[in-house]
Amino acid sequence: MPTLKKFPGFIILTLTLVLLTGKTVSASADVQNDEILALKNTSRAFVRIARDVTPSVVNIKTFRKGGGPASLGDHGFGDMLEPFREFFGDDFTRRFFRTPDERMVQLSLGSGVIVRPEGIVLTNNHVIKGADLIKVTLQDRTEIEASVVGSDPRTDIAVLKLPRGSYPSARMGDSDSLEVGEWVVAIGNPFGLGKSVTVGVVSAKGRANVGIADLEDFIQTDAAINPGNSGGPLINLQGEVIGINTAIFSRSGGYQGIGFAIPSNMVKTILESLLKTGKVVRTDLGLRVQEATGNLIDALGAGDRRGVVVNEVIPGSVAEKAGIVRGDLIARVRGRDVPDVNIFYTVVSLLPVDEKVPVVVIRKGIPITIMVKAGFLPPRPQDSSVRLRTALGFSVEELTEDVASRLGYRYERGVLVTAVVRYSKADRAGIEPGDLVLGVNGHDTPDLKAFQTRFKAMEWGSEVALKMERGTKTYSVTMILTQ
């Protein structure tokens, strides 16, 4: 039997290199094949999502009465066409005898997703806002008319209903379980071109202060979202809707890598409320809170915990009854972190009514869980036409949703100062138009009726203590009511 000693050294070296190289090439090929297989599996997941979910995604076109091309009836041919009514029917008559108010002009293009087989569609409020007619195009290009079940401008969600039938629908997922870096798929109708699928990851969660809606708690994604995608679904790898695409952050008007979606758990709360009552019931704990700065967090002994600090507990509120006190740092509400004021009010406004929820507060450095039953948040008055001129030299009116949104008073309840008489008591006290009157003599004045009631009860010569707010700061003013 031959031994290695009988072979020249170069032959042994050659055989060794061949064996080692063969193994290296084989290992490299195996790694490459595994990587390609992983990519193919990921690709197949996207294909499956597109195939399964796309049939439930719809295109939405909205129209408004007025404008549009003139009909023959507008040019004086009405009498000539009238005899054809009995032969061609009312559709013919409507086509040729439209008045300017009956003509339809297209307002917007958008997307939506069917989430119930009976034809319940989720979309954005801004997609259907101001529409007199809503047309929905299905996967098979059938165009049907939809009705509005209800909408919620504060979260930019709207719910539509399709005619009776059975429709392909998508499953709603749990947005709270979503993680940053997770793959997501956006489906919609960009620029009205038709169904489009884009892929990206979750870039961030809990985005607020974006300026899109009053109540913001957005999922941020780099999946391409463009005009027309609004109202379409954001999908996870399980094929579940975990968000409703609502807007992009762009200086050019096109895709720049930052898109926002309303999380599905918020959407589900809005959906159920609109289906049951046609409106959204807001909830409240009866607290006024502020951002927790570094120095304040240190003073409270909160360590590295983030949250909002209670600066006022409304007397008689559910928070006071539950035991929350001024100076508490609220870290979590019903399992959700509340790192800033916007997220806090968004979470609180959508709590289940008449159900106790856990609120985690940090008090003197110690975490405490307090069970609180959320109360109703009264809706703002809708009529701002009535103004009240006070004897103190300023006028007030109702703070409506529209005015509150424009002035940044998203959660406050009070009456709005609309005018201040020069050199009056109010002027000398520093009151300005745009300020809010939150209370009079220790009593809240959430609307004009409450404000009037308090003033009518006062006598000439009595002291008037006003609790005021300007922007994000509160201040107090005391004046004497004289003739």
TIZA-910411 format. One record per residue: residue in three letters; x negated, y negated, z of N, C-alpha, C in turn. Coordinates in steps of 0.2 Angstrom, whole numbers, plus 2048, in hexadecimal, padded with zeros to 3 digits. Each point is the difference from the previous one (the first is absolute). Layout:
<sites>
ALAXYZXYZXYZ ...
</sites>
This chain:
<sites>
MET7FC8068008047FA8007FC7FA800 PRO8017FB7FB7FB7FA8008017FC806 THR7FB7FC8028007FB8057FF7F97FD LEU8027FB8047FF7F97FE7F87FF7FE LYS7FC8038047F97FF7FF7FD8017F9 LYS8048057FC7FE8027F98027FB7FB PHE8057FB8028027FB7FB7FC7FA801 PRO7FF7FC7FA7FC7FA8018047FB804 GLY7FD7FB8038037FB8048057FC7FC PHE7FF7FE7FA8047FC7FC8078047FF ILE7FF8067FF8078047FF804800806 ILE7FD8018068048008068037F9801 LEU7FC7FB7FF8037F98008057FF7FC THR8008027FA8057FF7FB806804802 LEU8008068028068048028037FD806 THR7FC7FD8058037FD8068047F97FE LEU7FD7FC7FB8037FA7FE8078027FC VAL7FF8057FC8078027FC805802805 LEU7FE8048058058028058037FA804 LEU7FB7FC8038037FA8038047FB7FC THR7FD7FF7FA8047FB7FC8078037FE GLY8008077FF8078037FE8057FF806 LYS7FD8018068057FF8068027F9801 THR7FB7FB7FE8017F98018067FE7FB VAL7FF8027F98047FE7FB807803802 SER8008068028078048028037FC806 ALA7FC7FE8058037FC8058037F97FE SER7FC7FD7FC8027F97FD8078017FC ALA8008057FC8068017FC806802804 ASP7FF8038068058028048037F9803 VAL7FB7FC8038027FA8038047FC7FB GLN7FE7FF7FA8037FC7FA8078037FF ASN8008078008078037FE8057FE806 ASP7FD8008068057FF8068027F8800 GLU7FB7FC7FE8027F98008067FF7FA ILE7FF8037FA8047FF7FB807803802 LEU8008068038068038038047FB804 ALA7FC7FD8058037FC8058037FA7FC LEU7FD7FD7FB8037FA7FC8068037FD LYS8008067FD8068027FC806801805 ASN7FE8038068068018058037F9801 THR7FB7FB8018037F98028047FD7FA SER7FE8017FA8037FE7FA807804800 ARG8008068018068048008057FD805 ALA7FE7FE8068047FD8058047FA7FD PHE7FC7FC7FD8037FA7FD8058017FA VAL7FE8057FC8058037FB806802803 ARG8008048068058038038057FA803 ILE7FD7FB8038037FB8038047FC7FA ALA7FC7FE7FB8047FD7FA8058047FD ARG7FF8068008068047FD806801804 ASP7FF8008078058018058047FA802 VAL7FC7FA8008037FA8038027FB7FA THR7FD8007FA8027FC7FB8078007FE PRO8038068008088007FE8047FC805 SER7FE7FF8068047FC8057FE7F8800 VAL7FB7FE7FC7FE7F97FF8047FD7FA VAL8037FA8028057FD7FB7FD7F97FE ASN8027FE7FA7FE7F97FE8067FB802 ILE7FF7FA8028067FC8027FF7F97FC LYS8067FF7FD8007F97FD8067FC803 THR7FF7FA8018067FC8038017FA7FC PHE8077FE8008027FB7FC8057FB804 ARG8007FA7FE8047FB8038057FD7FB LYS8057FE8028057FD7FC7FE7F97FE GLY8027FE7FA7FE7F97FD7FA8007FC GLY8007FC7FA7FB8007FB8018057FB GLY7FA8027FD8018067FB8027FD7F9 PRO8008047FB8027FD7F98077FF800 ALA8027FB7FC8077FE7FF8048067FC SER8068008018048057FD8047FC7FA LEU8038057FC8047FC7FB8067FC802 GLY8028028068067FC8037FD7F9802 ASP7FA7FF8017FD7FA8028007FB7FA HIS8008037FA7FF7FC7FA8077FE7FC GLY8068028048067FE7FD8038057FC PHE7FE8068008038067FC804804804 GLY8027FE8068048048058078027FD ASP8037FB7FC8078027FD7FF8057FB MET7FB8007FC7FF8057FB7FF807802 LEU7FD8008067FE807803806803804 GLU8047FC8038058028048058067FD PRO8028007FA8048057FD7FC807801 PHE7FA8008007FC807800801803807 ARG8027FC805800803807804807800 GLU8068007FD8048068017FD8067FC PHE7FB7FF7FB7FD8057FD7F9803803 PHE7FD7FB8037F9801803800800807 GLY8057FE8048018008077FC7FA803 ASP8008018077FE7FA8047F8800800 ASP7FC8057FF7F98007FF7FE7FB7FA PHE8048017FB7FE7FC7FA8027F8802 THR8057FF8038027F98027FB7FD805 ARG7FE8048057FB7FE8047F97FE7FD ARG7FE8047FB7FA7FF7FC8007F97FD PHE8067FF7FC8007FA7FC8037FA803 PHE8038008068037FB8047FD7FE806 ARG7FA8018017FC7FF8068007F8802 THR8027FE8067FF7F98027F9800802 PRO7FD7FA8017F97FF8037FF803806 ASP8058008058008038067FF808800 GLU8038037FA8008078007FA8037FC ARG7FC7FC7FD7FA8027FD7FB803805 MET7FC8057FF7FB8028047F97FF7FE VAL7FC7FD8057F97FF7FE7FC804805 GLN7FB8047FD7FC8048047FC7FC806 LEU8008038067FC7FD8057F9803801 SER8008078017FA8038028008077FE LEU7FA8038007FF8077FF7FC803806 GLY8028068027FD803806801807800 SER7FF803806800807800804802806 GLY8028068018038038067FF808800 VAL802802806800808801806802803 ILE8038067FD8068038027FE804806 VAL8037FF8067FE804806805804803 ARG8068007FD8068048018038037FA PRO8018077FF8038027FA8077FD7FE GLU8037FD8048077FD7FF7FF7F97FC GLY7F97FE7FF7FF7FA7FD7FE7FA804 ILE7FD8018067FE7FA8047F97FE7FE VAL7FF7FA7FE7F97FE7FD7FD7FA805 LEU7FA8018017FC7FB8047FC7FC7FB THR8007F98017FC7FC7FC7FF7FA805 ASN7FD7FA7FD7FE7FA8038067FB800 ASN8017FC8058057FB8007FF7FB7FB HIS7F97FE7FF7FF7FB7FB8018037F9 VAL8008067FE8028037FA8077FE7FE ILE8058018058077FF7FE8037FA803 LYS7FC7FB8038027FA8038047FC7FA GLY8067FD8018037FC7FC8038037FA ALA8008077FF8038037FB807801800 ASP8037FF7FA8088017FF8018077FD LEU7FB8037FD8008067FD7F9804801 ILE8018068027FA8048018008067FB LYS7FB8017FC8008067FB7FA805802 VAL8028068017FA8058027FF8057FA THR7FA8017FE7FE8057FB7FD806803 LEU8038067FF7FE8068037FA8037FB GLN7FE8068037FA8037FC8028027F9 ASP8078027FF8028027F98027FA7FC ARG7FE7FA8028017F97FD8087FE800 THR8048048048077FE8018007F9804 GLU8047FB7FE8007FA803807800803 ILE8007FF8078077FF8047FF7FA804 GLU8067FE8028017FA804800802808 ALA7FC7FD8048008018078037FB804 SER8038018068027FC8057FC7FF806 VAL8007FA8037FC7FF806804802806 VAL7FC8058048038028067FE7FB806 GLY7FA7FD7FF7FE7FB8057F97FE7FF SER7FE7FB8037F97FE7FF7FE7FC806 ASP7F98008017FD7FD8067FA7FC7FE PRO8017F97FF7FB7FC7FE7FA7FF804 ARG8018018077FB8008057FA8057FF THR8028067FD7FB8057FF8008027F8 ASP8037FC7FC8008017F98028077FE ILE8068028038028077FE8087FF7FE ALA8018047FA8078007FE8028077FE VAL8078028018028067FF8068007FB LEU7FF8047FA8058007FB804806800 LYS8068007FD8038077FF8028017F8 LEU7FF8067FE8018017F9807803800 PRO8038007FA8078047FF7FF807802 ARG8068028028018078037FC8057FB GLY7FC8058037FD8057FC7FB803805 SER7FC8047FD7FA8048037FA7FE7FD TYR7FB7FD8037FA7FD7FE7FA803803 PRO7FA8007FC7FA8038037FE7FB805 SER7FE8028067FE7FB8057F9802803 ALA7FD7FB8047F9801803801801807 ARG7FB8038038018018087FC7FA803 MET8037FE8067FD7FB8047FB803805 GLY7FA7FD8007FA8038057FF7FC806 ASP7FC8018047FE7FD8067FA7FB7FF SER8017FA8007FB7FB7FE7FB7FF806 ASP8038028067FB7FF8067FB806800 SER8018057FD7FA8057FF7FB7FF7FB LEU8017FB7FC7FC7FE7FB7F97FE802 GLU7FB8017FD7F97FE8037FD7FC7FA VAL7FC7FB8037FB7FC7FB7FC8057FC GLY7FF7FF7FA7FC8047FC8048067FC GLU8068018028048057FD8027FF7F9 TRP8008057FC8027FF7F98087FE800 VAL8027FC7FB8077FE7FF8017FF7F9 VAL8068007FE8027FF7F98067FB7FF ALA7FF7FB7FC8057FB7FF8038027F9 ILE8077FF8008048027FA8057FA7FF GLY8007FD7FA8047FB7FE8017FE7F9 ASN8027FA7FF8017FD7F97FC7FA7FF PRO7FA8008007FC7FA7FF8017FC7F9 PHE8027FA8018017FB7FA8058037FC GLY8058048028058037FC7FE8057FB LEU7FA8028007FE8057FB803807801 GLY8028028068038068017FC804806 LYS8028068017FD8038067F88007FF SER7FD7FF8067F98008017FE803806 VAL7FA8048007FE8038067F97FD801 THR7FE7FE8067FA7FE8027FE803807 VAL7F98018017FE8038067FB7FC803 GLY8008018077FB7FC804800803807 VAL7FD7FC8058008028078037FB804 VAL8028028068027FB8057FB7FC803 SER8007F97FE7FA7FC8028017FD807 ALA8067FF8038017FE806807801802 LYS8028008078068008028027FA805 GLY8067FF8018027FB8047FE7F97FE ARG8007FF7F97FF7F97FE8057FB801 ALA7FF7FA8038057FB8027FD7FA7FE ASN8047FA8007FE7F97FF7FE8007F8 VAL8038047FC7FF8007F98047FA7FC GLY8067FF8038047FA7FE8058037FA ILE8018078008058027FC807801803 ALA8018028068068008037FF7FE807 ASP8067FF8048007FE8077FD805804 LEU8028067FF7FE8068047FB8047FC GLU7FA8008027FB8037FC7FC806804 ASP7FF8057FD7FC8068037FE8047FA PHE7FC7FD7FB7FF8037FA7FB806800 ILE8018057FC7FA8047FE7FD7FD7FA GLN7F97FF8007FC7FD7FB7FD8067FC THR8007FF7F97FD8067FC7FD7FD7FA ASP7FB8037FD7FD7FE7FA8038047FA ALA8058048018048037FA8027FA7FC ALA7FF8007FA8027FA7FC8087FE800 ILE8017FA8028077FE8008007FA7FD ASN8057FF7FB8007FA7FC8087FE7FF PRO8017FA7FE8077FD7FF8048067FD GLY8068018038048057FD800807805 ASN7FB8008037FF8068058047FF806 SER8027FA8028047FE806806805801 GLY8008038058068048027FF8077FF GLY7FA8027FC7FE8077FF7FD803806 PRO8008078007FD8038067F9801800 LEU7FD8008067F9802801800807803 ILE7FD8057FD8018078027F9803803 ASN8018048057FA8048037FF8077FC LEU7FB8038027FF8067FC805806801 GLN8047FF8058068058018067FE7FB GLY7FF7FB7FC8057FE7FC8067FC804 GLU7FE7FD8058057FD8047FF7F8800 VAL8067FD8008007F88007FE7FE806 ILE7FA7FD8017FD7FD8068007F8800 GLY8037FD7FA8007F98008047FE7FA ILE8027FA8008047FC7FA7FB7FB7FE ASN7FD8007FA7FC7FB7FD8037F9800 THR7FD7FB8038047FA8007FC7FA7FC ALA7F98008017FD7FA7FD7F88027FF ILE7FD7FB7FD7F98017FF7FD7F9802 PHE7FA8008027FC7FA8027FB7FF7FA SER8027FB7FC7FC7FE7FA8007F97FF ARG7FA7FE7FD8007F97FE8017FF7F9 SER8008067FC8027FF7F98078027FE GLY8038038058078037FE8008077FF GLY7FA8037FF7FF8077FE7FC804805 TYR7FF8067FF7FD8058057F97FE802 GLN7FF7FF8067F97FE8037FE805806 GLY8038068007FE8058058037FF807 ILE8057FB8018038008068088007FF GLY8038058028088007FF802802807 PHE8077FE8018038018078078047FF ALA8018058058068048008037FF807 ILE807800800803800806800807803 PRO7FE802806800807802806803801 SER8008077FE807803800804801806 ASN7FC8008068048008068047FA801 MET7FD7FA7FE8047FA8018068007FB VAL7FE8027FA8068017FA805804803 LYS7FF8068038058058028057FC805 THR7FD7FC8058047FD8048057FB7FD ILE7FD7FC7FB8047FC7FC8068037FC LEU7FE8067FD8048047FC806802804 GLU7FF8038068058038048057FB802 SER7FD7FA8028047FA8028057FE7FB LEU7FD7FF7FA8047FD7FA8058057FE LEU7FF8078008058057FE805800805 LYS7FF7FF8068058018058047F9801 THR7FD7FA8008047FA8017FF7FB7FB GLY7FC8017FB7FF7FB7FB7FC7FA802 LYS7FD8008067FC7FB8027FA803805 VAL7FB7FC8017FB8038058017FD807 VAL8008048048017FE8077F97FF803 ARG7FE7FA8027FA7FE803800801808 THR7FB8028037FF8018077FB7FC803 ASP8007FF8077FC7FB8037FF802807 LEU7FA7FF8037FF8018078007FA804 GLY8017FA7FE8007FA8047FA7FE802 LEU7FB8007FC7F97FE8027FD7FB7FB ARG7FC7FB8027FC7FC7FC7F9802801 VAL7FC8017FB7F98038017FB7FC7FC GLN7FA8008017FB7FD7FD7FA8057FE GLU7FC7FE7FC7FA8047FE7FB800806 ALA7FD8068017FC8018057F97FF7FE THR7FD7FA8027F97FF7FE7FB803804 GLY7FA8007FF7FA8038038007FF808 ASN8007F98018007FE807806802804 LEU8068007FD806802803800807801 ILE7FE8047FC7FF8078017FC802806 ASP7FA7FC8007FB8018068047FF806 ALA8037FA8008047FE807805805802 LEU8038037FB8058058027FD807801 GLY7FA8017FF7FD8068028028057FB ALA8017FE7FA8038057FB7FA8047FC GLY7FA7FE8017FB8047FD8007FF7F9 ASP7FF8067FC8008007F98078017FD ARG8057FF8048078017FD8037FA7FD ARG8038017FB8037FA7FC808800801 GLY8027FA8008087FF8018027F9800 VAL8067FE8028027FA8018027FE807 VAL7FF7FA8028017FE8078077FD801 VAL8038028058077FD8027FF7F9803 ASN8027FB7FD8007F98038067FE802 GLU8068037FF8067FF8038058067FF VAL8048018068058058008067FD800 ILE8058007FB8067FD800804802806 PRO8037FC8058048028058068047FE GLY8018068038068047FF7FF8057FA SER7FA7FF7FD7FF8057FA7FE807802 VAL8008047FB7FF8078017F9801803 ALA7FB7FC7FE7F98018028007FE807 GLU8037FB8038007FE807803806804 LYS8068027FE8038068037FC806801 ALA7FC8017FB7FB8068007FA7FF804 GLY7FE7FA8017FB7FF8057F97FD7FC ILE8017FE7FA7FA7FC7FC8007F9803 VAL7FA7FE8017FF7FA8047FB7FB7FB ARG8007FA8027FB7FB7FC7F9802802 GLY7FC8007FB7F98028017FE8077FE ASP8058057FF7FF8067FE7FE8007F8 LEU7FB8057FF7FE8017F98038067FD ILE8047FF7FB8048057FD7FC8037FB ALA7FE8078007FB8037FC8048057FB ARG8068038028038047FC808800801 VAL8048007FB8078008008028067FC ARG8048058048028067FC7FB8047FC GLY7FA8008037FB8047FD7FC7FC7FB ARG8027FA7FF7FC7FC7FB7FC7FB803 ASP7F98007FE7FC7FA8028037F97FD VAL7FF7FB8058037FA7FE7FA7FB801 PRO7FB8007FB7FA7FC8018017F87FF ASP8057FE7FD8027F98008077FE800 VAL8017FA8008077FD8018058037FB ASN7FE7FF7F98048027FB802808800 ILE7FB804801802807801804801806 PHE7FF7FD8058048018068087FE7FF TYR8017FB7FD8077FE7FE8038047FB THR7FC8027FB8028057FB803806803 VAL7FB8038048028078038067FF805 VAL8007FB8048067FE8058067FF7FC SER8007FD7FA8067FE7FD8048067FD LEU7FC8067FF8038067FD801806805 LEU8007FE807801806805807802800 PRO8018078018078028018047FD805 VAL8067FE7FF8047FD805803805805 ASP8007FE8068038048067FB806801 GLU7FA8007FE7FC8068017F97FD804 LYS7FF8038067FA7FE8037FA8027FD VAL7FB7FB7FF7FA8027FC7FA7FE805 PRO7FA8037FF7FA7FF8057FD7FA7FD VAL7FE7FC8057FC7FA7FF7FA800804 VAL7FA8017FD7FA8008047FD7F9802 VAL7FF7FE8067FD7FA8027FA801804 ILE7FB7FB7FF7FA8008048017FB806 ARG8018028068017FB8067FA801805 LYS7FC7FB8007FA8008057FC8067FE GLY7FF8017F97FB8057FE803807800 ILE8068018028038078018068017FB PRO7FF8057FB8068017FC806802803 ILE8067FE7FF8068018038058017FA THR8048068008058017FB8077FE803 ILE8037FC7FD8077FD8028058027FB MET8068038028058027FB8057FA800 VAL8017FE7FA8047FA7FE8058027FB LYS8077FD8028058017FB8017FA7FC ALA7FF8007FA8007FA7FB8077FD800 GLY8007FA8008077FC7FF8007FD7F9 PHE8067FE7FF8027FD7F97FC7F97FF LEU7FE7FF7FB7FD7F97FE8067FC7FC PRO8037FB8038057FD7FD7FE7FD7F9 PRO8048017FB7FE7FD7F98007F8801 ARG7FC7FD7FC8007F97FF8077FD7FD PRO8027FA8028067FD7FD7FE7FF7F9 GLN8058007FC7FF8007F88027F87FE ASP8047FD8048027F97FE7FB7FB803 SER7FD7FC7FB7FC7FB8038027F97FE SER8077FF7FE8037FA7FE8017FB805 VAL8018038068027FC8067FA7FE804 ARG8007F98017FA7FD8048037FD806 LEU7FC8008058027FC8067FB7FB802 ARG8037FA8017FB7FA8028017FF807 THR7FA8018048017FF8077FF7F9802 ALA8017FF8077FF7F98037F97FF801 LEU7FC8057FF7F97FF8027FC7FE7FA GLY8038007FA7FD7FD7FA7FD8057FB PHE8038068007FE8057FB8068047FE SER7FF8027FA8068047FD7FE8087FF VAL8048048017FF8078008058047FB GLU7FE8067FD8048047FD7FE807801 GLU8048057FD7FF8078017FA8027FC LEU7FC8048037FA8037FD8028077FC THR8017FF7FA8028057FC7FA8057FE GLU8018067FD7FB8047FE7FB7FD7FB ASP8037FD7FB7FC7FD7FB7FC7FA803 VAL8027FC8047FC7FB8037FB802804 ALA8028058047FB8048057FA8037FC SER8028037FB7FB8037FC7FB7FB7FD ARG8037FA7FD7FC7FB7FD7FB7FD805 LEU8037FF8067FC7FC8067FC804804 GLY8008077FF7FC805804803802806 TYR8067FE8028048028068038077FE ARG7FC8058008038077FE804803806 TYR7FF7FF8068038048058037FB805 GLU7FF7FA8008027FB8058087FF7FF ARG8037FE8068077FE8008017FA803 GLY8027FB7FC8017F98038047FC7FB VAL8007F98018037FC7FB7FA7FB7FD LEU8017FE7FA7FB7FD7FD8017F8800 VAL7FA7FD8028017F88007FF7FE7F9 THR8057FC7FD8007FE7F97FE7F97FF ALA8017FC8057FE7F98007FF7FD807 VAL7FC7FB8007FE7FC8078017F97FF VAL8047FD8048017F87FF7F97FD803 ARG7FE7FB7FC7FA7FD8028017FC806 TYR7FB8008058007FC806805803805 SER8038067FF8058038047FD804806 LYS8038028057FD8048057FD8067FD ALA8038047FB7FD8067FD7F97FE7FC ASP8007FA7FD7FA7FE7FC7FB7FE805 ARG8017FD8067FB7FE8057FE807803 ALA8048058017FE8068037FC8057FB GLY7FF7FE7FA7FC8037FB8048067FC ILE8068008008048057FC8007FE7F9 GLU7FF8057FC7FF7FF7F98058047FC PRO8027FE7FA8048047FB7FD8067FF GLY8038068007FD8067FF7FF804806 ASP8007FD806800803806806804802 LEU7FF8058048068048038027FE807 VAL8068008018027FF807802807802 LEU7FC803805801807802805801806 GLY8007FA8048048008068017FA803 VAL8067FF8048027FA803801801807 ASN7FC7FD805801801807800807802 GLY7FB8047FD7FF8078028058057FD HIS8047FD7FC8058057FC7FE8007F9 ASP7FF8067FD7FF8017F98057FD7FC THR7FE7FD7FA8047FD7FB7FF8047F9 PRO8028067FF7FE8037FA8047FE7FA ASP8067FC8018037FD7FA8037FA802 LEU8047FD7FB8027F9801806800805 LYS8048058008058008057FE800807 ALA7FB8048027FD8008067FD7FA802 PHE7FC7FC7FB7FD7FA8018067FB802 GLN8058007FC8067FB802803801807 THR8018078018028018077FC7FD806 ARG7FA8017FF7FB7FD8058017F9801 PHE8007FC7FA8007F98008077FD803 LYS8058047FE8077FE802801800808 ALA7FC8058038008018077FC7FB804 MET7FC7FC7FD7FC7FB8038037F9801 GLU7FF7FD8058027F98027FB7FB7FE TRP8037FA7FF7FB7FA7FF7FC7FF806 GLY7F97FF7FF7FC7FF8057FC806803 SER8028067FD7FD8068027FA8017FC GLU7FC8058037F98017FD8018067FB VAL7FD7FF7FA8008057FB7F98037FF ALA8008068017F98047FF8018047FA LEU7FC7FF7FB8008047FA7FA8047FF LYS8028067FE7FA8057FF7FF8007F8 MET7FB7FE7FD7FF7FF7F97FA8047FD GLU8008017FA7FB8047FD7FE7FC7F9 ARG7FA8007FF7FD7FD7F97FB8057FE GLY8028037FA7FB8057FD800806805 THR7FA8018037FF8068048007FE808 LYS8007F98017FF7FE8078077FD803 THR8018028068067FD8047FD7FA804 TYR8057FC8017FF7FA8058067FE803 SER8007FC8058067FE8048017F8800 VAL8067FE8008017F98008067FF805 THR7FF7FA8048057FE8048027F97FF MET8077FF8008027F97FE8077FF804 ILE8017FA8018077FE8048057FF7FB LEU8068028018057FF7FB8047FA802 THR7FF7FA7FC8037FA8018037FE7FA GLN8057FB8018047FD7FB7FC7FB7FC 
</sites>
